[in-house]
Amino acid sequence: MAFVRVPGRRPLPKKVVLFALSTCGWCRRTKELLNEVEIEYEYVDVDQCSGEERETITAMARRLNPRGNYPILQIGDQVVVGYDPERIRKALGE
């Protein structure tokens, strides 16, 4: 898969995964926030994938958010759709 691991100073006991689009400003801001709080996470720019890989990753994202909006951030069993710094920080335990 095309997931990129971003190391952080503070790994969480929960897995943090971001489904994003490379052209999305809100997705970029979400990455910046995760980098700012120095959390370890994985992300994939869905629009940079192709073929079967893109179909698989899109299906994973749609299971979390059937509407198909981005960014989609999964923190353990919590899902935050869109750029919502307050909800993201709360889910991260900030």
Backbone bond lengths (Angstrom), bond angles and torsions (degrees), N, CA, C in turn:
res aa  C-N    CA-C-N  psi(-1)  N-CA   C-N-CA  omega(-1)  CA-C   N-CA-C  phi
1 M - - - 1.450 - - 1.527 110.26 -
2 A 1.281 115.40 164.30 1.455 121.81 -174.71 1.525 112.63 -93.14
3 F 1.314 118.75 22.04 1.452 120.32 -179.80 1.521 109.99 -72.65
4 V 1.328 115.15 138.82 1.458 122.05 178.82 1.525 107.08 -110.23
5 R 1.327 116.56 128.88 1.464 120.98 178.45 1.518 108.67 -91.39
6 V 1.329 115.70 129.24 1.457 121.69 177.20 1.528 107.15 -111.20
7 P 1.314 117.13 112.58 1.461 118.76 -179.58 1.522 110.66 -69.27
8 G 1.293 115.53 151.13 1.454 120.91 177.77 1.512 109.64 -137.37
9 R 1.283 115.67 163.84 1.471 119.80 177.62 1.509 111.45 -72.91
10 R 1.337 115.64 -24.88 1.456 120.13 -174.86 1.521 110.72 -121.09
11 P 1.318 117.79 84.68 1.468 117.45 174.66 1.528 109.26 -66.89
12 L 1.312 115.85 141.15 1.461 120.89 178.84 1.513 110.04 -98.17
13 P 1.337 116.88 155.59 1.464 118.70 173.63 1.526 110.95 -68.51
14 K 1.346 116.59 -18.00 1.458 121.79 178.29 1.527 108.51 -97.44
15 K 1.316 116.30 143.88 1.456 120.27 175.80 1.525 108.88 -77.42
16 V 1.334 116.16 137.28 1.462 122.58 -179.99 1.526 107.57 -116.58
17 V 1.351 116.10 119.72 1.462 121.44 -177.06 1.530 108.22 -131.05
18 L 1.337 115.57 132.46 1.452 122.31 -179.90 1.521 109.96 -116.93
19 F 1.328 116.02 124.91 1.459 122.58 171.28 1.525 105.64 -100.65
20 A 1.333 116.44 120.59 1.460 120.66 -172.80 1.525 110.66 -136.07
21 L 1.331 114.19 173.91 1.461 122.22 171.79 1.523 106.71 -120.38
22 S 1.313 117.63 139.16 1.467 121.24 -175.87 1.525 112.40 -65.65
23 T 1.321 117.62 -22.75 1.460 121.66 -177.06 1.528 113.32 -98.65
24 C 1.296 117.62 3.14 1.470 123.22 -173.53 1.534 110.90 -92.65
25 G 1.320 116.43 119.25 1.458 120.80 178.29 1.514 113.33 -64.20
26 W 1.336 117.07 -36.62 1.473 120.52 178.85 1.527 110.53 -68.44
27 C 1.320 116.90 -34.51 1.467 120.92 176.72 1.531 109.37 -65.63
28 R 1.319 116.08 -42.20 1.469 121.32 178.70 1.534 110.12 -61.59
29 R 1.325 115.92 -42.80 1.466 119.29 178.94 1.523 111.90 -65.08
30 T 1.327 116.68 -36.15 1.465 120.23 178.04 1.526 109.88 -64.21
31 K 1.327 117.81 -43.64 1.467 121.07 176.27 1.525 110.78 -60.43
32 E 1.330 116.34 -42.82 1.466 120.50 179.23 1.527 111.16 -61.01
33 L 1.335 116.77 -41.98 1.459 120.87 178.43 1.525 110.85 -63.11
34 L 1.326 117.13 -45.53 1.464 120.28 179.38 1.528 110.72 -62.43
35 N 1.322 116.83 -39.26 1.464 120.15 177.29 1.527 110.89 -66.81
36 E 1.320 116.72 -38.94 1.463 122.00 -179.56 1.528 111.69 -61.65
37 V 1.330 116.91 -41.50 1.467 120.14 -179.23 1.528 111.61 -86.00
38 E 1.320 116.23 1.60 1.472 124.08 173.64 1.518 113.51 57.27
39 I 1.327 114.82 42.47 1.460 121.78 178.36 1.528 109.00 -94.45
40 E 1.305 116.17 139.04 1.462 120.58 173.64 1.524 108.39 -72.73
41 Y 1.336 116.50 133.06 1.467 119.84 179.59 1.522 110.33 -153.91
42 E 1.314 114.84 168.24 1.457 122.52 174.24 1.522 107.39 -121.20
43 Y 1.329 116.10 146.59 1.455 119.39 176.44 1.520 110.20 -142.12
44 V 1.318 114.20 160.89 1.456 121.42 173.69 1.523 107.75 -141.39
45 D 1.321 115.80 132.88 1.461 121.17 172.30 1.523 105.86 -89.73
46 V 1.322 115.58 101.27 1.459 122.46 -172.77 1.531 111.79 -56.63
47 D 1.326 116.93 -38.75 1.465 120.09 -177.81 1.532 113.11 -71.23
48 Q 1.316 117.72 -10.71 1.459 121.40 177.89 1.533 112.07 -92.50
49 C 1.316 116.29 -5.72 1.463 121.59 178.00 1.526 108.60 -89.51
50 S 1.316 115.90 161.09 1.461 118.67 178.11 1.524 110.26 -143.44
51 G 1.308 114.10 164.36 1.466 121.53 174.81 1.511 113.52 59.92
52 E 1.318 114.15 -139.51 1.462 121.45 -176.19 1.527 111.53 -63.59
53 E 1.333 116.60 -35.81 1.460 120.43 178.68 1.534 110.44 -60.66
54 R 1.322 116.45 -43.88 1.473 120.75 179.34 1.523 110.68 -63.52
55 E 1.329 117.00 -42.00 1.465 120.57 178.24 1.524 110.96 -60.80
56 T 1.322 116.86 -44.24 1.467 121.83 -179.31 1.521 111.04 -63.68
57 I 1.330 116.79 -47.62 1.460 121.00 -177.92 1.526 110.85 -68.14
58 T 1.320 117.56 -39.30 1.473 120.83 177.11 1.523 110.31 -62.40
59 A 1.318 117.73 -40.27 1.468 121.48 177.66 1.528 110.52 -63.72
60 M 1.334 117.47 -40.20 1.468 121.25 177.26 1.528 110.18 -61.56
61 A 1.324 116.26 -44.70 1.463 121.14 -179.45 1.527 110.89 -65.32
62 R 1.316 117.36 -41.24 1.478 121.34 -178.45 1.528 112.18 -67.76
63 R 1.329 116.94 -27.77 1.471 119.27 175.28 1.527 109.98 -65.41
64 L 1.325 116.67 -34.59 1.462 121.24 179.39 1.519 111.76 -80.97
65 N 1.351 116.81 -33.54 1.463 122.31 -178.17 1.521 109.26 -146.42
66 P 1.328 117.13 91.37 1.461 121.04 -177.58 1.526 114.67 -58.26
67 R 1.323 118.70 -22.76 1.465 121.60 -179.64 1.528 112.40 -71.69
68 G 1.317 116.79 -22.79 1.458 120.16 177.09 1.515 115.13 82.86
69 N 1.338 118.29 16.08 1.467 121.24 176.70 1.527 109.50 -77.12
70 Y 1.312 116.66 152.25 1.461 122.62 176.27 1.514 108.86 -127.54
71 P 1.322 116.77 154.11 1.449 130.22 -0.24 1.530 112.06 -76.67
72 I 1.318 114.33 158.04 1.457 122.41 174.42 1.526 105.71 -121.52
73 L 1.317 116.00 116.95 1.456 121.47 -177.79 1.518 109.14 -115.32
74 Q 1.318 116.50 122.48 1.461 121.63 177.51 1.518 108.11 -108.24
75 I 1.331 114.93 121.20 1.457 121.89 179.02 1.518 106.30 -120.39
76 G 1.315 116.40 100.70 1.458 119.91 -172.60 1.515 108.89 61.41
77 D 1.335 117.12 -121.07 1.463 120.07 179.17 1.532 112.38 -99.35
78 Q 1.328 117.49 5.95 1.468 121.46 178.05 1.523 110.28 -96.22
79 V 1.319 116.12 144.63 1.462 121.41 178.32 1.526 108.29 -124.47
80 V 1.332 115.46 129.66 1.462 121.98 175.49 1.523 106.83 -116.94
81 V 1.320 116.21 120.97 1.462 121.20 179.55 1.523 107.86 -105.10
82 G 1.325 115.87 131.42 1.452 120.80 -178.06 1.513 110.44 87.02
83 Y 1.314 115.11 172.68 1.458 120.81 179.50 1.527 108.31 -88.75
84 D 1.331 115.51 106.94 1.458 122.08 -178.63 1.531 107.33 -135.97
85 P 1.335 117.19 84.00 1.463 120.58 -174.06 1.526 114.33 -53.38
86 E 1.321 116.91 -39.36 1.465 119.94 -178.63 1.533 111.14 -63.76
87 R 1.328 116.78 -47.97 1.480 120.55 179.22 1.519 111.19 -65.70
88 I 1.334 116.65 -38.22 1.461 120.22 179.87 1.531 110.05 -64.07
89 R 1.316 116.24 -49.31 1.469 119.74 179.82 1.531 111.57 -60.64
90 K 1.321 116.94 -40.83 1.461 120.73 179.08 1.532 110.13 -63.03
91 A 1.336 116.89 -45.41 1.464 120.39 -179.60 1.535 111.56 -64.58
92 L 1.333 115.93 -28.69 1.465 120.92 178.81 1.525 111.78 -82.96
93 G 1.337 117.33 -7.84 1.455 120.39 -179.24 1.512 113.15 83.22
94 E 1.314 116.36 23.82 1.473 121.60 179.88 1.506 110.46 -79.36
